[in-house]
Amino acid sequence: MGGSFTRGYEPFWRRSHSEIEEAIRSSTIALDTNAILNLYRMDKTAREEYLSVLAKVSERIWIPRQVVNEFHKNRISSVSSHVNSLAKKSEAVKDAAGMLNSTLRDFAKLRSLADGRTDEYLAPLNDAISKILSHVENDVTGFDLNAGKLTSSDPILERLAVIFDGRVGEEVSAKFLTAAKTEAKRRGDAKIPPGYKDIEDKGEEGYGDYLIWTEMMNYAKATERDVLFISTDMKEDWVLSQAGFSIGARPELVREMRDVAQAGYVHTSLAEFLRRSAIALSIEVSQDTIEQVKNGERREDLERRNKAWNKLHMEIAQLDEVEREVHQGRKELVNMRARQNMLEERVNHHRYQLSLLSEHESEDMRAREAEYGFAQEELAESVEGFQLAQYKLNLLEEQRKKLATRVSSAEREIANQKPL
């Protein structure tokens, strides 16, 4: 008798296109906060295509309450951040174009070209740059959303209200939220996905991903239907990555969804969802729309990459500092132990000298007793100081272990990042 070499290991394989398409046609479709906020970073045409896809599957859409809470907190700032990024990139393009023009003009001067010939030399470049700057300016000024307008009138919110109303998780009680935070912290400390990355970064406030996960499992159990989770979040506590390639949902999540809700679970990116929806739902989704989403996911990947590197550098700097403190603390303990031994010898010496004196030598005895008492006080202070230093060193050693673990985690996160 023998077991299967492959059965049960399916979560370690990337889902086929047909499996994702079937999930789009039949599963509950849950959306992460970032997948919804992406609407505010798309141009109008791409936005309409995305909304059409959501409308097509609206009967099977379900939005966790935690996602709704996060969406409303970040809706305006998401648009503001995108508009500011457009403006900054536009200025960067203008600066780069000016620098290129200036450099080539200097090159023309090195060739001793006359002014007329210099302009002729630069004419093709200037024409190309002018067209590029015009396109960039149109992209910036043509973006139809801004934070000020959305505070009073939000066309995206109006459309989402129609698609999502009645398909949102119930409000959770304060008692449930308290228990969920405690469980999220326990799981985070034990590195149980999802959400432990946010627990590492935000402490007790990083419980959002766990709430989303719990809500999805409860909903899957109640409806007896598989879940397709759409997210641009490809962190290691949601997605299995190997050699820089995203495979799919963490196997632990697939197993937990099966064990708790007896349901299947698929995690895919927003770009892949839109690409496969065009086939699964026979609906128009242009390549430009998919590229806009992919570019947004790349920006998020880049931000996560930079954040991971900054975190690693910070953790290493803290670890180095604690290592120095531990080294210094150990040296101090050695010195304190030597002083303690010396004081013990002094106390023993005074005790011995007292034992040699008779009652008739009262004056010498009082002097010896004073010296003996003083030596005992010094020894007691030394012992207390040594114990305090040992306690501080133990705390530093514990801090050093935690920092070393965090450095290893940050290094692993960077190693698992997919190529840009």
TITIDO-799643 format. One record per residue (C-alpha): residue in one letter; x, y, z. Coordinates in nm, 4 decimals, padded with zeros to 6 digits. Layout:
<nodes>
<miti A&east X&north Y&up Z>
...
</nodes>
This chain:
<nodes>
<miti M&east 00.0000&north 00.0000&up 00.0000>
<miti G&east 00.1253&north 00.3518&up -00.0766>
<miti G&east 00.0058&north 00.7079&up -00.0611>
<miti S&east -00.0214&north 00.9655&up -00.3379>
<miti F&east 00.2849&north 01.1723&up -00.4201>
<miti T&east 00.0759&north 01.4739&up -00.5290>
<miti R&east -00.2724&north 01.4578&up -00.3708>
<miti G&east -00.3102&north 01.7181&up -00.0977>
<miti Y&east -00.0298&north 01.9368&up -00.2280>
<miti E&east -00.2397&north 02.1292&up -00.4795>
<miti P&east -00.2043&north 02.4631&up -00.2911>
<miti F&east 00.1675&north 02.4511&up -00.3683>
<miti W&east 00.0917&north 02.4723&up -00.7433>
<miti R&east -00.0158&north 02.7810&up -00.9321>
<miti R&east -00.3853&north 02.7781&up -01.0276>
<miti S&east -00.4534&north 02.7220&up -01.3951>
<miti H&east -00.6357&north 02.9849&up -01.6007>
<miti S&east -00.9387&north 02.7584&up -01.6297>
<miti E&east -00.9595&north 02.7151&up -01.2509>
<miti I&east -00.9606&north 03.0916&up -01.1969>
<miti E&east -01.2206&north 03.1373&up -01.4701>
<miti E&east -01.4409&north 02.8723&up -01.3108>
<miti A&east -01.4023&north 03.0457&up -00.9710>
<miti I&east -01.5155&north 03.3718&up -01.1329>
<miti R&east -01.8262&north 03.1967&up -01.2690>
<miti S&east -01.9252&north 03.0074&up -00.9543>
<miti S&east -01.7542&north 03.1262&up -00.6328>
<miti T&east -01.8329&north 03.4029&up -00.3898>
<miti I&east -01.6208&north 03.6969&up -00.5038>
<miti A&east -01.4785&north 03.8899&up -00.2092>
<miti L&east -01.2878&north 04.2120&up -00.2661>
<miti D&east -01.0035&north 04.3490&up -00.0568>
<miti T&east -00.9887&north 04.7207&up 00.0246>
<miti N&east -00.7040&north 04.7890&up -00.2170>
<miti A&east -00.8930&north 04.6199&up -00.5016>
<miti I&east -01.1851&north 04.8611&up -00.4577>
<miti L&east -00.9727&north 05.1725&up -00.4008>
<miti N&east -00.7978&north 05.0947&up -00.7301>
<miti L&east -01.1047&north 05.2417&up -00.9016>
<miti Y&east -00.9894&north 05.5854&up -00.7837>
<miti R&east -00.6549&north 05.5442&up -00.9607>
<miti M&east -00.7913&north 05.4415&up -01.3018>
<miti D&east -00.8881&north 05.6656&up -01.5902>
<miti K&east -01.2563&north 05.6907&up -01.6762>
<miti T&east -01.2558&north 05.4282&up -01.9522>
<miti A&east -01.0736&north 05.1665&up -01.7454>
<miti R&east -01.2948&north 05.2454&up -01.4486>
<miti E&east -01.6091&north 05.1802&up -01.6520>
<miti E&east -01.4789&north 04.8430&up -01.7669>
<miti Y&east -01.3934&north 04.7417&up -01.4117>
<miti L&east -01.7360&north 04.8502&up -01.2841>
<miti S&east -01.9014&north 04.6549&up -01.5664>
<miti V&east -01.7228&north 04.3396&up -01.4516>
<miti L&east -01.8376&north 04.3983&up -01.0927>
<miti A&east -02.1945&north 04.4551&up -01.2082>
<miti K&east -02.1825&north 04.1307&up -01.4063>
<miti V&east -02.0952&north 03.9252&up -01.0958>
<miti S&east -02.2832&north 04.1406&up -00.8444>
<miti E&east -02.5125&north 03.8567&up -00.7309>
<miti R&east -02.2096&north 03.6668&up -00.5963>
<miti I&east -02.0088&north 03.9618&up -00.4641>
<miti W&east -01.9593&north 03.9890&up -00.0899>
<miti I&east -01.7601&north 04.2605&up 00.0887>
<miti P&east -01.6306&north 04.1984&up 00.4442>
<miti R&east -01.7351&north 04.4709&up 00.6870>
<miti Q&east -01.3701&north 04.5414&up 00.7699>
<miti V&east -01.3081&north 04.6177&up 00.4003>
<miti V&east -01.5987&north 04.8639&up 00.4007>
<miti N&east -01.4595&north 05.0362&up 00.7101>
<miti E&east -01.1136&north 05.0659&up 00.5533>
<miti F&east -01.2569&north 05.1841&up 00.2209>
<miti H&east -01.4455&north 05.4776&up 00.3714>
<miti K&east -01.1442&north 05.5795&up 00.5804>
<miti N&east -00.9113&north 05.5854&up 00.2786>
<miti R&east -01.1326&north 05.6821&up -00.0168>
<miti I&east -01.0451&north 06.0532&up -00.0299>
<miti S&east -00.6787&north 06.0115&up 00.0634>
<miti S&east -00.6409&north 05.7468&up -00.2073>
<miti V&east -00.7424&north 05.9955&up -00.4775>
<miti S&east -00.5308&north 06.2721&up -00.3268>
<miti S&east -00.2259&north 06.0463&up -00.3165>
<miti H&east -00.2737&north 05.9423&up -00.6799>
<miti V&east -00.3193&north 06.2986&up -00.8051>
<miti N&east -00.0100&north 06.4112&up -00.6143>
<miti S&east 00.1880&north 06.1211&up -00.7610>
<miti L&east 00.0775&north 06.2180&up -01.1129>
<miti A&east 00.1875&north 06.5762&up -01.0540>
<miti K&east 00.5258&north 06.4732&up -00.9113>
<miti K&east 00.5947&north 06.2322&up -01.1972>
<miti S&east 00.4963&north 06.5024&up -01.4450>
<miti E&east 00.7449&north 06.7448&up -01.2909>
<miti A&east 01.0114&north 06.4721&up -01.2904>
<miti V&east 00.9543&north 06.4146&up -01.6634>
<miti K&east 00.9845&north 06.7883&up -01.7320>
<miti D&east 01.3058&north 06.8111&up -01.5291>
<miti A&east 01.4544&north 06.5096&up -01.7061>
<miti A&east 01.3590&north 06.6508&up -02.0477>
<miti G&east 01.5202&north 06.9840&up -01.9618>
<miti M&east 01.8362&north 06.8149&up -01.8399>
<miti L&east 01.8606&north 06.6030&up -02.1573>
<miti N&east 01.8120&north 06.9091&up -02.3753>
<miti S&east 02.0779&north 07.1013&up -02.1835>
<miti T&east 02.3256&north 06.8118&up -02.1975>
<miti L&east 02.2843&north 06.7673&up -02.5715>
<miti R&east 02.3196&north 07.1411&up -02.6252>
<miti D&east 02.6503&north 07.1294&up -02.4349>
<miti F&east 02.7555&north 06.8354&up -02.6521>
<miti A&east 02.6750&north 07.0366&up -02.9655>
<miti K&east 02.8910&north 07.3200&up -02.8352>
<miti L&east 03.1807&north 07.0779&up -02.7869>
<miti R&east 03.1508&north 06.9973&up -03.1547>
<miti S&east 03.1792&north 07.3717&up -03.2206>
<miti L&east 02.8487&north 07.3870&up -03.4061>
<miti A&east 02.7169&north 07.7311&up -03.4906>
<miti D&east 02.3992&north 07.8430&up -03.3140>
<miti G&east 02.1892&north 07.7753&up -03.6218>
<miti R&east 02.3289&north 07.4292&up -03.6609>
<miti T&east 02.2825&north 07.3616&up -03.2873>
<miti D&east 01.9090&north 07.4290&up -03.3147>
<miti E&east 01.8959&north 07.2070&up -03.6233>
<miti Y&east 02.0875&north 06.9372&up -03.4326>
<miti L&east 01.8391&north 06.9476&up -03.1440>
<miti A&east 01.5212&north 06.9878&up -03.3507>
<miti P&east 01.4250&north 06.6126&up -03.3627>
<miti L&east 01.4792&north 06.5840&up -02.9881>
<miti N&east 01.2784&north 06.8971&up -02.9101>
<miti D&east 00.9886&north 06.7732&up -03.1249>
<miti A&east 00.9877&north 06.4353&up -02.9462>
<miti I&east 01.0124&north 06.5942&up -02.6022>
<miti S&east 00.7327&north 06.8352&up -02.6836>
<miti K&east 00.5017&north 06.5483&up -02.7789>
<miti I&east 00.5948&north 06.3528&up -02.4664>
<miti L&east 00.5337&north 06.6517&up -02.2384>
<miti S&east 00.2019&north 06.7158&up -02.4108>
<miti H&east 00.0905&north 06.3559&up -02.3477>
<miti V&east 00.2013&north 06.3745&up -01.9851>
<miti E&east 00.0221&north 06.7058&up -01.9322>
<miti N&east -00.2970&north 06.5670&up -02.0845>
<miti D&east -00.2797&north 06.2608&up -01.8596>
<miti V&east -00.2460&north 06.4827&up -01.5520>
<miti T&east -00.5046&north 06.7454&up -01.6403>
<miti G&east -00.7373&north 06.4885&up -01.7962>
<miti F&east -00.7718&north 06.2814&up -01.4789>
<miti D&east -01.1336&north 06.3477&up -01.3803>
<miti L&east -01.1128&north 06.2947&up -01.0031>
<miti N&east -00.9841&north 06.5100&up -00.7211>
<miti A&east -01.0226&north 06.5029&up -00.3456>
<miti G&east -01.2187&north 06.8288&up -00.3277>
<miti K&east -01.4923&north 06.7146&up -00.5657>
<miti L&east -01.5270&north 06.3729&up -00.4037>
<miti T&east -01.6059&north 06.5196&up -00.0631>
<miti S&east -01.9415&north 06.6384&up -00.1968>
<miti S&east -02.0065&north 06.4226&up -00.5036>
<miti D&east -01.8495&north 06.0839&up -00.5704>
<miti P&east -01.9691&north 05.9056&up -00.8881>
<miti I&east -01.7697&north 05.5930&up -00.8020>
<miti L&east -01.9296&north 05.5656&up -00.4583>
<miti E&east -02.2730&north 05.6030&up -00.6154>
<miti R&east -02.2050&north 05.3160&up -00.8534>
<miti L&east -02.0587&north 05.0956&up -00.5808>
<miti A&east -02.3605&north 05.1594&up -00.3594>
<miti V&east -02.5820&north 05.0027&up -00.6254>
<miti I&east -02.3515&north 04.7051&up -00.6860>
<miti F&east -02.2537&north 04.6331&up -00.3231>
<miti D&east -02.5628&north 04.7246&up -00.1187>
<miti G&east -02.7032&north 04.4139&up 00.0500>
<miti R&east -02.3754&north 04.2308&up -00.0123>
<miti V&east -02.1745&north 04.3565&up 00.2847>
<miti G&east -02.0852&north 04.1825&up 00.6092>
<miti E&east -02.2740&north 04.2763&up 00.9251>
<miti E&east -02.1320&north 04.5176&up 01.1801>
<miti V&east -01.9333&north 04.3344&up 01.4467>
<miti S&east -01.9975&north 04.3827&up 01.8169>
<miti A&east -01.7450&north 04.5390&up 02.0534>
<miti K&east -01.7177&north 04.2043&up 02.2324>
<miti F&east -01.6387&north 04.0221&up 01.9071>
<miti L&east -01.3873&north 04.2895&up 01.8072>
<miti T&east -01.2040&north 04.2623&up 02.1403>
<miti A&east -01.1815&north 03.8841&up 02.1119>
<miti A&east -01.0731&north 03.9118&up 01.7465>
<miti K&east -00.7923&north 04.1535&up 01.8344>
<miti T&east -00.6653&north 03.9137&up 02.1003>
<miti E&east -00.6759&north 03.6207&up 01.8580>
<miti A&east -00.5092&north 03.8289&up 01.5831>
<miti K&east -00.2274&north 03.9143&up 01.8234>
<miti R&east -00.1852&north 03.5472&up 01.9198>
<miti R&east -00.1758&north 03.4378&up 01.5581>
<miti G&east 00.0563&north 03.7232&up 01.4676>
<miti D&east 00.3054&north 03.6270&up 01.7386>
<miti A&east 00.2909&north 03.2659&up 01.6158>
<miti K&east 00.3337&north 03.3732&up 01.2494>
<miti I&east -00.0020&north 03.2201&up 01.1533>
<miti P&east -00.1343&north 03.3745&up 00.8294>
<miti P&east -00.2931&north 03.6023&up 00.7384>
<miti G&east -00.2130&north 03.9318&up 00.9066>
<miti Y&east 00.1087&north 03.8616&up 01.0954>
<miti K&east 00.2977&north 04.1130&up 00.8797>
<miti D&east 00.0616&north 04.3911&up 00.9889>
<miti I&east 00.0875&north 04.2744&up 01.3510>
<miti E&east 00.4670&north 04.3041&up 01.3199>
<miti D&east 00.4383&north 04.6581&up 01.1840>
<miti K&east 00.1375&north 04.7956&up 01.3741>
<miti G&east 00.1084&north 04.5823&up 01.6879>
<miti E&east -00.2461&north 04.5468&up 01.8198>
<miti E&east -00.3775&north 04.7840&up 01.5508>
<miti G&east -00.2739&north 04.5418&up 01.2754>
<miti Y&east -00.5767&north 04.3156&up 01.3154>
<miti G&east -00.7565&north 04.4169&up 00.9930>
<miti D&east -00.6415&north 04.1274&up 00.7731>
<miti Y&east -00.7403&north 03.8724&up 01.0371>
<miti L&east -01.0887&north 04.0260&up 01.0615>
<miti I&east -01.1285&north 04.0082&up 00.6829>
<miti W&east -01.0193&north 03.6446&up 00.6865>
<miti T&east -01.2520&north 03.5502&up 00.9714>
<miti E&east -01.5474&north 03.7189&up 00.8013>
<miti M&east -01.4762&north 03.5348&up 00.4747>
<miti M&east -01.4601&north 03.1982&up 00.6497>
<miti N&east -01.7857&north 03.2611&up 00.8378>
<miti Y&east -01.9596&north 03.3707&up 00.5179>
<miti A&east -01.8299&north 03.0687&up 00.3237>
<miti K&east -01.9568&north 02.8387&up 00.5994>
<miti A&east -02.2991&north 03.0036&up 00.6032>
<miti T&east -02.3437&north 02.9996&up 00.2232>
<miti E&east -02.1620&north 02.6691&up 00.1584>
<miti R&east -01.9839&north 02.8287&up -00.1348>
<miti D&east -01.6158&north 02.8612&up -00.2304>
<miti V&east -01.4437&north 03.2000&up -00.2035>
<miti L&east -01.2416&north 03.3874&up -00.4649>
<miti F&east -01.0542&north 03.6714&up -00.2926>
<miti I&east -00.9452&north 03.9616&up -00.5161>
<miti S&east -00.6561&north 04.1631&up -00.3770>
<miti T&east -00.3474&north 04.3553&up -00.4811>
<miti D&east -00.1907&north 04.2494&up -00.1505>
<miti M&east 00.0750&north 03.9922&up -00.2303>
<miti K&east 00.2497&north 03.9922&up 00.1085>
<miti E&east 00.3927&north 03.6651&up 00.2358>
<miti D&east 00.1165&north 03.6239&up 00.4954>
<miti W&east -00.1448&north 03.6019&up 00.2170>
<miti V&east 00.0422&north 03.4557&up -00.0791>
<miti L&east 00.2922&north 03.1741&up -00.1224>
<miti S&east 00.5976&north 03.2944&up -00.3147>
<miti Q&east 00.8912&north 03.0871&up -00.4314>
<miti A&east 01.2035&north 03.2184&up -00.6070>
<miti G&east 01.0305&north 03.5532&up -00.6501>
<miti F&east 00.7181&north 03.4076&up -00.8170>
<miti S&east 00.3695&north 03.4263&up -00.6648>
<miti I&east 00.2138&north 03.0780&up -00.6575>
<miti G&east -00.1219&north 03.1528&up -00.4974>
<miti A&east -00.2918&north 03.1508&up -00.1586>
<miti R&east -00.0871&north 03.0280&up 00.1355>
<miti P&east -00.1511&north 02.6529&up 00.1775>
<miti E&east -00.2365&north 02.7166&up 00.5440>
<miti L&east -00.5239&north 02.9431&up 00.4358>
<miti V&east -00.6553&north 02.6903&up 00.1865>
<miti R&east -00.6537&north 02.4233&up 00.4589>
<miti E&east -00.8124&north 02.6492&up 00.7215>
<miti M&east -01.0929&north 02.7525&up 00.4857>
<miti R&east -01.1545&north 02.3845&up 00.4076>
<miti D&east -01.1439&north 02.2765&up 00.7729>
<miti V&east -01.3574&north 02.5615&up 00.9128>
<miti A&east -01.6014&north 02.6239&up 00.6267>
<miti Q&east -01.5699&north 02.3107&up 00.4095>
<miti A&east -01.5097&north 02.5490&up 00.1189>
<miti G&east -01.2428&north 02.6110&up -00.1409>
<miti Y&east -01.0315&north 02.9251&up -00.1427>
<miti V&east -00.8542&north 03.1053&up -00.4284>
<miti H&east -00.6507&north 03.4257&up -00.3949>
<miti T&east -00.5721&north 03.6192&up -00.7128>
<miti S&east -00.4616&north 03.9671&up -00.8144>
<miti L&east -00.6977&north 04.2307&up -00.9499>
<miti A&east -00.5196&north 04.2336&up -01.2874>
<miti E&east -00.5589&north 03.8560&up -01.3220>
<miti F&east -00.9233&north 03.8768&up -01.2143>
<miti L&east -01.0011&north 04.1310&up -01.4871>
<miti R&east -00.8040&north 03.9380&up -01.7495>
<miti R&east -00.9821&north 03.6097&up -01.6715>
<miti S&east -01.3220&north 03.7805&up -01.6341>
<miti A&east -01.3077&north 03.8888&up -01.9979>
<miti I&east -01.3024&north 03.5184&up -02.0926>
<miti A&east -01.5183&north 03.3734&up -01.8150>
<miti L&east -01.7942&north 03.6335&up -01.8469>
<miti S&east -01.7603&north 03.7185&up -02.2196>
<miti I&east -01.7213&north 04.0855&up -02.1347>
<miti E&east -01.4978&north 04.3582&up -02.2768>
<miti V&east -01.1859&north 04.4308&up -02.0711>
<miti S&east -00.9171&north 04.6098&up -02.2701>
<miti Q&east -00.5465&north 04.5454&up -02.2353>
<miti D&east -00.5063&north 04.9112&up -02.1398>
<miti T&east -00.7304&north 04.8588&up -01.8367>
<miti I&east -00.5330&north 04.5529&up -01.7307>
<miti E&east -00.2048&north 04.7413&up -01.7768>
<miti Q&east -00.3314&north 05.0292&up -01.5603>
<miti V&east -00.4081&north 04.7816&up -01.2817>
<miti K&east -00.0769&north 04.6014&up -01.3273>
<miti N&east 00.1103&north 04.9318&up -01.3130>
<miti G&east -00.0717&north 05.0115&up -00.9910>
<miti E&east 00.0243&north 04.6711&up -00.8509>
<miti R&east 00.3857&north 04.7333&up -00.9547>
<miti R&east 00.3794&north 05.0649&up -00.7686>
<miti E&east 00.2477&north 04.8872&up -00.4609>
<miti D&east 00.5169&north 04.6208&up -00.5028>
<miti L&east 00.7803&north 04.8940&up -00.5273>
<miti E&east 00.6438&north 05.0664&up -00.2172>
<miti R&east 00.6466&north 04.7353&up -00.0287>
<miti R&east 00.9980&north 04.6668&up -00.1564>
<miti N&east 01.1240&north 05.0072&up -00.0385>
<miti K&east 00.9425&north 04.9653&up 00.2907>
<miti A&east 01.0974&north 04.6202&up 00.3387>
<miti W&east 01.4488&north 04.7516&up 00.2683>
<miti N&east 01.4001&north 05.0496&up 00.5002>
<miti K&east 01.2680&north 04.8179&up 00.7679>
<miti L&east 01.5633&north 04.5827&up 00.7236>
<miti H&east 01.8149&north 04.8670&up 00.7538>
<miti M&east 01.6385&north 04.9998&up 01.0628>
<miti E&east 01.6202&north 04.6550&up 01.2249>
<miti I&east 01.9902&north 04.5904&up 01.1515>
<miti A&east 02.0864&north 04.9282&up 01.3006>
<miti Q&east 01.8828&north 04.8525&up 01.6135>
<miti L&east 02.0312&north 04.5034&up 01.6359>
<miti D&east 02.3849&north 04.6447&up 01.6070>
<miti E&east 02.3121&north 04.8943&up 01.8842>
<miti V&east 02.1682&north 04.6260&up 02.1115>
<miti E&east 02.4654&north 04.3985&up 02.0344>
<miti R&east 02.6971&north 04.6772&up 02.1528>
<miti E&east 02.4887&north 04.7253&up 02.4683>
<miti V&east 02.4919&north 04.3508&up 02.5369>
<miti H&east 02.8700&north 04.3406&up 02.4928>
<miti Q&east 02.9136&north 04.6380&up 02.7245>
<miti G&east 02.6692&north 04.4878&up 02.9749>
<miti R&east 02.8656&north 04.1640&up 02.9892>
<miti K&east 03.1901&north 04.3543&up 03.0504>
<miti E&east 03.0253&north 04.5502&up 03.3313>
<miti L&east 02.8996&north 04.2280&up 03.4900>
<miti V&east 03.2504&north 04.0819&up 03.4851>
<miti N&east 03.3871&north 04.3956&up 03.6559>
<miti M&east 03.1024&north 04.3998&up 03.9074>
<miti R&east 03.1557&north 04.0325&up 03.9868>
<miti A&east 03.5262&north 04.0987&up 04.0491>
<miti R&east 03.4395&north 04.3883&up 04.2810>
<miti Q&east 03.1818&north 04.1732&up 04.4597>
<miti N&east 03.4428&north 03.9011&up 04.5176>
<miti M&east 03.6842&north 04.1618&up 04.6564>
<miti L&east 03.4177&north 04.2961&up 04.8933>
<miti E&east 03.3319&north 03.9440&up 05.0098>
<miti E&east 03.6971&north 03.8888&up 05.0938>
<miti R&east 03.7041&north 04.2186&up 05.2855>
<miti V&east 03.3901&north 04.1236&up 05.4848>
<miti N&east 03.5408&north 03.7834&up 05.5656>
<miti H&east 03.8666&north 03.9500&up 05.6693>
<miti H&east 03.6891&north 04.1891&up 05.9092>
<miti R&east 03.4822&north 03.9039&up 06.0477>
<miti Y&east 03.7992&north 03.7055&up 06.1146>
<miti Q&east 03.9713&north 04.0036&up 06.2784>
<miti L&east 03.6718&north 04.0528&up 06.5067>
<miti S&east 03.6845&north 03.6901&up 06.6102>
<miti L&east 04.0442&north 03.7419&up 06.7348>
<miti L&east 03.9594&north 04.0334&up 06.9662>
<miti S&east 03.8697&north 03.9764&up 07.3317>
<miti E&east 03.6092&north 04.1644&up 07.5343>
<miti H&east 03.8895&north 04.3658&up 07.7026>
<miti E&east 03.9829&north 04.5201&up 07.3692>
<miti S&east 03.6499&north 04.7052&up 07.3445>
<miti E&east 03.7851&north 05.0140&up 07.1686>
<miti D&east 03.9508&north 04.8099&up 06.8942>
<miti M&east 03.6394&north 04.5938&up 06.8704>
<miti R&east 03.4119&north 04.8976&up 06.8122>
<miti A&east 03.6414&north 05.0179&up 06.5341>
<miti R&east 03.6517&north 04.6728&up 06.3794>
<miti E&east 03.2727&north 04.6390&up 06.4053>
<miti A&east 03.2288&north 04.9743&up 06.2256>
<miti E&east 03.4637&north 04.8655&up 05.9498>
<miti Y&east 03.2864&north 04.5310&up 05.9300>
<miti G&east 02.9425&north 04.7008&up 05.9068>
<miti F&east 03.0661&north 04.9396&up 05.6380>
<miti A&east 03.2076&north 04.6474&up 05.4387>
<miti Q&east 02.8775&north 04.4605&up 05.4668>
<miti E&east 02.6875&north 04.7666&up 05.3364>
<miti E&east 02.9251&north 04.7964&up 05.0405>
<miti L&east 02.8817&north 04.4270&up 04.9667>
<miti A&east 02.5012&north 04.4520&up 04.9852>
<miti E&east 02.5024&north 04.7492&up 04.7454>
<miti S&east 02.7341&north 04.5597&up 04.5123>
<miti V&east 02.5079&north 04.2515&up 04.5144>
<miti E&east 02.2012&north 04.4680&up 04.4465>
<miti G&east 02.3803&north 04.6493&up 04.1650>
<miti F&east 02.4929&north 04.3213&up 04.0142>
<miti Q&east 02.1407&north 04.1791&up 04.0223>
<miti L&east 02.0013&north 04.4934&up 03.8568>
<miti A&east 02.2710&north 04.4820&up 03.5867>
<miti Q&east 02.1979&north 04.1122&up 03.5301>
<miti Y&east 01.8263&north 04.1894&up 03.4936>
<miti K&east 01.8990&north 04.4649&up 03.2384>
<miti L&east 02.1319&north 04.2335&up 03.0483>
<miti N&east 01.8627&north 03.9648&up 03.0365>
<miti L&east 01.6213&north 04.2200&up 02.8886>
<miti L&east 01.8808&north 04.3201&up 02.6308>
<miti E&east 01.9445&north 03.9572&up 02.5421>
<miti E&east 01.5721&north 03.9045&up 02.4898>
<miti Q&east 01.5509&north 04.2201&up 02.2789>
<miti R&east 01.8482&north 04.0987&up 02.0763>
<miti K&east 01.6748&north 03.7672&up 02.0025>
<miti K&east 01.3563&north 03.9438&up 01.8895>
<miti L&east 01.5504&north 04.1844&up 01.6689>
<miti A&east 01.7480&north 03.8972&up 01.5160>
<miti T&east 01.4191&north 03.7220&up 01.4363>
<miti R&east 01.2794&north 04.0400&up 01.2808>
<miti V&east 01.5947&north 04.0875&up 01.0717>
<miti S&east 01.5615&north 03.7292&up 00.9444>
<miti S&east 01.1944&north 03.7917&up 00.8646>
<miti A&east 01.2764&north 04.1123&up 00.6739>
<miti E&east 01.5524&north 03.9336&up 00.4807>
<miti R&east 01.3118&north 03.6524&up 00.3933>
<miti E&east 01.0489&north 03.9002&up 00.2773>
<miti I&east 01.2999&north 04.0674&up 00.0456>
<miti A&east 01.4215&north 03.7322&up -00.0859>
<miti N&east 01.0615&north 03.6334&up -00.1722>
<miti Q&east 00.9831&north 03.9534&up -00.3611>
<miti K&east 00.8982&north 03.8946&up -00.7230>
<miti P&east 01.1015&north 04.0699&up -00.9914>
<miti L&east 00.9723&north 04.4137&up -01.0918>
</nodes>
